[in-house]
Amino acid sequence: MKEYKIIKQTGTAIKSQQEFEDLINSYAIMRWEVVNVFNHRGLIKAVLVREKEDK
């Protein structure tokens, strides 16, 4: 079973683009993968997916 998460970029400066990239990379460490990136009302958002862990 898969689980999904939506994350968004905060701010609009170039610095925030690097922070968004760093955020995506931090999720990659937790095995999240980006499946889509889109712009919604001026905010860049990314849809992430990973296999759900059995608990």
N, C-alpha and C positions, 0 to 999 in steps of 0.2 A: 504494500500500500504506500502511496506517495502522500507527502504533505507539502503545502504551498505557503509562501509568505510573500507579501508585497512590501517593498521598502521604498523610501522616497529620498530624493536629494533635498537638503535644506540649504537655503540661501541661493544666491544667483551669481556670486563672484567666481572667478576661475579657481580660487582657493577651495571653494566648496566642491568643485568638480573633482579635485584631488581627494578631498575628504570622502566624497561619494565612492570613488574608486577604492579607497582604503576600506570603506564600509563593506563593499562587495567582496574584497579580498578577505576580510575578517569572517564573512559568512562562508567563503570557500573553504576556509580552514575547518569549519564545522560541517563540511560536505554538502553545502547548498550550491546549486548550479543555477545560473541565470538562464531563463528560457525566453524572456521577452523584456524589452525596454521600450517605454513609451512616454510621450509627453501629454500630461493631463492638466489643463488649466495653468500652463506655465511651469509645472513641476515635473521633473524627470522621475519616473518610477520604474522599478524593476520587479519582475515576477521571478521568484526563486522556487526551486523544487529540490526535494531529496527524498530518499527512501525513509519511511517512518520506522523508528526503532521499536522493536518489541519490548514491552515492559513487563 
